[in-house]
Amino acid sequence: MLVTFHSNAGASITMFGDVAVTFLKMMGHSGTVPSALLAKDVPAAMANLKRGLAAAGPDARAERDAKPEDDDADAHPPVSLRQRAFPLIELLSAAAEQECDVMWEKGAPLV
């Protein structure tokens, strides 16, 4: 499943559902998809997400995966939760600044 976040404050962001639900729960939301945050609730949700990422510490899976067991030239470096959260934090920040709601739904946006 994919989850797409929308706001009038910025471009839509699509991410894997399991990661999106993790971020939603870190924000203090139930993790329900689809749903939304009202503009007045965005700053608190963003602060909760940042605290949740800080409390999560280093991404253990990313550290384990960063040590390749062989010399695979095609191996890609792991992507941590903090890196995955960056676009969402940017969207939440813009939404807070512009006092816009943030919505999310299953699937990718229609282009």
N, C-alpha and C positions, 0 to 999 in steps of 0.2 A: 504494500500500500504506500502511496505517496500522500503527503499533506502539503497543501499550498496555503501560505499566509498572504493576506491582502491588507492593504491600507492605502488610503488616499495620500499618505505621506511619502510613499516610495513604491518601488517596483515590487512585484510579487516574488515570493521566495518559495521554492519547492524543495522538500527534503523527504528522506525516508520516514515512514510512519513511526517506527520504533524510536528513532531519534527525536522526532517532533513531539511524541507523547512524553518522552523523558523530559524535554524542555518545558512542556506545558505543566507537568507536575512540579518541576523545580520553580516555576513561576507562581505556584500556589493554586493552579487550576486543577480541575478533576481529570483532565486529559481527554475529555470528550471531543470527538471530531464528528460533525462540525460544531463550531461555537465561536465566541468572540469576546473581546475585552472592550469595555467602554473606555473612551478617552481618559476619563478621570482615574481609571484603574491601571492604566499602562505604566506610569512611573513606578508604582509599587511592584508590579509584575516584573519589570525589568530589574529592579533592585533584588528581588527574590531570585531571579535567574542568575544574576552575577554572584550572589552569595552561595547559591547551590553549586555553581561551577567551581568556586573557590573551595568549598567544603569537600567537593569530590576529589580534590587533590590531583596528582598526576594520573593520567589515564593508564592504568595498569596494562590493559590490553595493548595499547599503543607502544608502551615500553617493551613489552614482550615481543611484539611484532617488529620492533625496530632492530632487533638483533637477528639478522638473517642467518639461517642455519647453513645456507650454501651461498655460493657466489652467483646468484641469479641476477643477471644484468637487467632483466625486465621487471624486477621487483619494485613496487611503488612504496613510498614511505607511508606509514599509517596516518590517518587523520584523526586528531584528538577531538573530544567533545567541545573543548574550548574553540578549536578552529571551526567546527561545524556550527557553533552558536554565533559566530561573529556576524554573519549577514542578518540573523534574527535580531541580535542586539542593536545593530545599526537601524533596522526597520523600527524597532520599539523606540529607540532614541528619537528618530525623526517623527514618529507618531506622537510621542510625548511633547516634543517641541512645538508641533503644529496642532496639538490637541485633537488628534484623529483617532477613531476606533481602529482596532485590529481584528480581522476575522480570519478564520481558517476553515478549510474544507478538505475532503478527500479528493485525490486526483490532482492532475496538473492543470494549469490554466489553458483555456482555449486560445489558440493564437490565430 
